[in-house]
């Protein structure tokens, strides 16, 4: 039966999008409730995780996170997974400059299809900062375009909670 | 006057009056009013649709009535109109029913081929076919999700109490994702996913415009479950249509009970029940409790039987009076009276297979008058030798066997004082030969000439002794207790011996006559000695209680007349009789006999002129 506690909890759908191998799955893996195995990513093309977060006002929000299999170009099926999403995480690999372009293409396409949906941008692999192909200027340019940037680590989960928290406040 | 007022009105309110007249005409005219309402009606309905169910409820009754009247009036028209809707609906229902039947049949076949099913059927004691049928009919709706099909967000969820837990939000999203995947990949983006099956689970999805209802079902559900889902999703849309349309996340109230109606459970016996019936863990626990109670009862029953055995054993034991026996758990108790000579109740417990540590007894001492206990007490008090056996016959303590005189005296003194003994009987009690010998010697004081032996309780005497002593012997022996008998055959009286000696001496006497009955002088001198011997014989014989008798046999030679000789033989015997009488011999002792005539070759033998004295007989010789 329905748990009374849940009656007071807001549920929101968010998606994680980004180029292939930017670390979408591994980045959130450390901080979310992994309900299904990664096998689903290669079979169904999407994997669902959940995450409960405390909001600033003390209420709780449950995020249903759709981790959408990464390719440089989404087909209609991938975009259909974004339907009804309250927000999304746009993931970039800091060591591969090309992933910024892919992310921005996806970002544009999503906005064309679903309108002005809140998002935050994760620049991943902060632990491999020596290999970075992005520089402060690039980050500043993204910020100037309205991206809320979080430099995250897939290995330690650093800044991931903060990014999810920020997105939650945007979509509450 | 009135026309003046009208003029003033025209001047003051002319414009308003025209407008009022126009309005009045418009309201009074049915056509214009109808046109007005027709103008605003679509907007009004559209506005009302967003403001709750009032419009529906207002329109419901007339619409229903109108539709009913219309269908009654012209059913064919409605049948034609509904044909495109009814056709697919029927096909869909039939399709679902067939799928359900096929699923049941498939499951039945699967189960019938399974060795496990055969084993289970065998263990349940029913034919395989029946078992398979039962198994096929079981289904349970584990989860029901109400899902927003656009976002995949879960609107509401209910779960069967026995079903496992899973993150229902994630499951809802994944169901939606899979549905999207199937639809977009295979169905060309037009058809919804209606069912999915994995192992024993079936997911049935019923779609509405704003929400889909997904039921996770274990087993083979019948088609009416599908209908139930369809009806439920319709009902939820009817009652919460607007809320579903505007759903953005979170929950909408009062739909969980609608979903809970779908949590059905079909039992093997065909009963369809809501969750909460008797489930197998409960049955298992109840069985365990029943088993435990049975085990405890059995243990208690066994212990009661053990107690009963102990009680019965105590009851028959002499010297014990059991007033109470009881049991607390595995501890056994008994109280009552116990003769100190009786068996310990604890020892009897061991015979009833009760450990001594489990026994507590409280027995007070008492003296039991049961025969066994009287005997036991007599034995304990008298300590009889092993050769003595004691019995109690009607209160009389009888001792038999061989015992010392000392013990015999003890028996005769102490035993009558024992409780329960009215008198004693020692008649069958014998003494030892040595002791008997001493007693017999004391009682009879045999002279040296007599030899006494005691063998097997029998006293034997041998030797010569005075007859008077022998005569007193029986009475003296009678006074010796414990003597089984006496043997006097080897005992000779002195008197009898003397008598024999005298008889021999007397029998040697021949009194020789001269001629006729004249006796020579020498022969006359012999007579006193003969008479004395005869008198002595007589005295001894009488002492022995015997009448003495002597034969006087007269003889003659062969000379002379035989007739005279015959008379002479008798006369000579008579002559000696007279002479002996004269010397004090009792005439009654004397018997006269005439001897035979002398043989022809011995006619002149003077030694035949005689009288021979013979002792007639001695009793016992």
Interface residues (C-beta under 8 A of the other chain):
Chain A: X1 X2 X6 X7 X9 X10 X11 X12 X13 X33 X35 X36 X40 X44 X45 X46 X48 X49 X50 X62 X64 X66 X76 X77 X80 X81 X83 X84 X85 X86
Chain B: X148 X150 X151 X152 X153 X154 X156 X157 X158 X159 X166 X167 X169 X170 X171 X172 X173 X174 X177 X178 X180 X181 X184 X185 X189 X248 X249 X250 X251 X253 X256 X260
